[in-house]
Amino acid sequence: MKIILLLLTNLYAFGPVDISQIKGQELLKNKSCDLHLSFGSYGSGTPFKVIKKIKAYLLVSKGIEKSYQWNWGKEGEFDYCLVLKDKKQMDKMFSDIKLLIPLESRHGYTTLVNREGITHKTTWPKK
């Protein structure tokens, strides 16, 4: 029980610095983010379960030097900019987070982009 409470407590402890959307766009334009995560909506809110899994992963990750968050939508849409301590870990962290993002979803979309422009994203189901 203590472990579950500790995990739940820590889940909300991951706190990137909140910045404006303009500052976030500047970080992206200047390629200051090693990893960029975007959580969007199809008109019914963001993918809460995916966000929860990714936040849990980021909590235990020792490789993040700085993190930023900015909100941009009316349904809770937001982005993360992650700056890593060791740039060599970018591929590993990209692969780890990619496993947490479904290929298809009707509950909002998630996009992951690394500094080099490699992208993984959720799409609307084909059927």
C-alpha positions in Angstrom: 0.0 0.0 0.0 2.9 2.4 0.8 4.4 1.8 -2.6 1.1 2.6 -4.4 0.7 5.8 -2.3 4.3 6.8 -3.0 3.8 6.3 -6.8 0.6 8.3 -6.8 2.1 11.1 -4.8 5.2 11.2 -7.1 2.9 11.1 -10.2 1.9 14.6 -9.5 5.3 15.8 -8.3 6.8 15.9 -11.8 6.5 19.6 -12.5 7.9 21.2 -15.5 8.3 25.0 -15.4 5.2 26.6 -16.8 5.9 29.1 -19.6 3.9 31.0 -22.2 3.1 29.5 -25.6 5.3 32.1 -27.2 8.3 31.1 -25.1 7.5 27.4 -25.9 7.5 28.2 -29.6 10.8 30.0 -29.2 12.3 26.9 -27.6 11.1 24.7 -30.5 12.3 27.2 -33.1 15.8 27.4 -31.5 15.9 23.6 -31.2 16.4 23.9 -27.5 14.3 20.8 -26.8 15.9 17.4 -26.9 12.4 15.9 -26.8 9.1 17.6 -27.5 5.8 16.1 -26.4 2.5 17.5 -27.5 -0.9 16.3 -26.1 -3.8 17.3 -28.2 -7.5 16.8 -28.5 -9.9 15.6 -31.2 -12.7 17.7 -29.5 -13.1 15.7 -26.3 -10.0 16.4 -24.3 -6.5 15.2 -24.1 -5.5 11.5 -23.7 -5.4 11.4 -19.9 -4.3 7.7 -19.6 -1.3 8.3 -21.9 -0.3 11.5 -20.1 -0.5 9.7 -16.8 1.9 6.9 -18.1 4.3 9.4 -19.5 4.4 11.5 -16.3 5.1 8.4 -14.3 8.0 7.5 -16.6 9.4 11.1 -16.4 9.2 11.0 -12.6 11.6 8.1 -12.4 13.8 9.2 -15.3 17.2 10.6 -14.0 18.1 12.0 -17.4 16.1 15.2 -17.5 18.0 18.4 -16.8 15.1 20.9 -17.4 11.5 20.6 -18.5 9.0 23.2 -19.6 5.2 23.1 -20.2 2.9 25.4 -22.0 -0.8 25.2 -22.5 -2.3 26.0 -25.9 -5.8 24.7 -26.2 -9.3 25.1 -24.8 -9.6 21.4 -23.9 -6.4 21.0 -21.8 -4.0 20.7 -24.7 -0.4 21.2 -23.7 3.2 20.6 -24.7 6.4 19.5 -22.9 9.9 20.5 -23.8 12.5 18.2 -22.3 16.2 19.1 -22.0 18.3 16.1 -21.2 21.4 16.0 -19.0 23.2 13.7 -21.5 22.3 14.1 -25.2 23.4 10.5 -25.8 20.3 9.3 -23.9 17.9 11.0 -26.3 17.4 7.9 -28.5 16.8 5.7 -25.4 14.3 8.1 -23.9 12.6 8.6 -27.3 12.2 4.8 -27.6 10.9 4.4 -24.0 8.3 7.1 -24.4 7.3 5.9 -27.8 6.3 2.6 -26.2 3.8 4.5 -24.0 2.1 6.2 -27.0 -0.6 4.2 -28.8 -0.6 4.2 -32.6 -4.3 5.0 -32.8 -6.6 6.7 -30.3 -10.1 8.2 -30.2 -9.2 10.0 -26.9 -6.9 12.7 -28.1 -3.5 12.5 -29.7 0.1 12.5 -28.6 3.1 13.6 -30.7 6.7 12.9 -29.8 9.5 14.6 -31.7 13.3 14.5 -31.0 15.8 17.2 -31.7 16.6 15.7 -35.1 13.0 15.8 -36.2 12.2 12.1 -35.8 8.5 11.9 -35.0 6.1 9.3 -33.5 2.4 10.2 -33.2 -1.0 8.9 -32.5 -3.5 8.9 -35.3 -7.3 8.5 -35.5 -8.4 4.9 -36.0 -8.9 4.0 -39.7 -12.2 2.2 -39.1 
